[in-house]
Amino acid sequence: MPTGPSPHSPNGHLDSRRFRQVLGRFATGVVAITAVDPLDGRPYGLAANSFTSVSLNPPLVAFCVAHTSTSWPKVRGAKVVTVNVLADDQQAVCAQMAAKGGDKFAGLEWTGSPGGNPVLEGALAWIDCAVEAEHLAGDHVIVVARVLQLDTHAEGGPLVFFRGGYGGFVEPD
């Protein structure tokens, strides 16, 4: 059994490029966090691949948002935010939600969740949440939110982010 640093990582060197390269080997699902701004009535959203279930009792989820996000303050202004679990054919939707500025909902079809936020057409599921806590963590904020309501929406496989690219997941027979 080998010991010591990997030959692919001389001296265990750590920089942001290497950090992304190594952590990119962990596959994650992709979500879009959406809300309607109570001040201007417009929908806002952002993409996140750092989403997880936290607790069953009480029902909590978490996701991370970059400090530089200009969308999060608009989304955060709503009493309820909605997590949309993106499907494997929604890579373009993800790119649109991840883009800086502009109308992220241009050309997208959506319906309102019970909390009044966009549920994107084709999303596998939606989760209405109330933000309970925000924790500063490096260049991101970890958002912990209480699940208020949730449901499945469309059928299909999940959009997966792996090694810097997008793909799907084939369910085993």
Secondary structure, DSSP 8 states (H G I E B T S, - for coil): ---SS-TTSGGG---HHHHHHHHTTS-EE-EEEEEE-TTT--EEEEEES-EEEEETTTTEEEEEEETT-SSHHHHHTSS-EEEEE-BTT-HHHHHHHHSSSS-TTTT--EEE-TTS-EEETT-SEEEEEEEEEEEEETTEEEEEEEEEEEEE---S-B-EEETTEEE------
